[in-house]
Amino acid sequence: MQNWTRIMTLAALLVAMLGVGNASAQDCLTLTVSDLVEGEYAYFEVEGAEPDSFVIAVWGLKEGVSNVENDYIDLCASFGIANVKGKARVLGLGLVDDDGYADFYRFIPNYAGANIFMQAAQTGTCPDSCVSNVVESTIQEG
């Protein structure tokens, strides 16, 4: 119950700071991604999340809007990437440490030249959305 109280306090604080009824329009996380090189692992870092929560990172081929609600992992997110639905679009899931930081690696398949968009979201913020900046990158030859 303590985590739920902290999450609700953070959501209320975001709404108060932003002056809006829904935090989904604002980034509350920072996503940093290493170079994407086919056949190698890329490194993903997420900062600014609520300690002891989870963050999930997704990808897509073009910018757009994808509103995702998943009760199983307590995710409400308004992504700035089109067609973010299903587990095939998940890059990774990370546990947030006491400093609000999570990281993970993901193997990059052999798709040199593909341009992709990536974004992270924090779980446990429903009904509001806590997402990161959108990162655009092109997969490089290995």
Secondary structure, DSSP 8 states (H G I E B T S, - for coil): -HHHHHHHHHHHHHHHHHTSS-GGGSEEEEEEE---BTTSEEEEEEES--TT-EEEEEEESSEEEEEEEETTTTEEEEEEETT--SGGGEEEEEE--TTSEEEEEEE--S-TT-EEEEEEEESS-TTS--EE--EEEE-B--
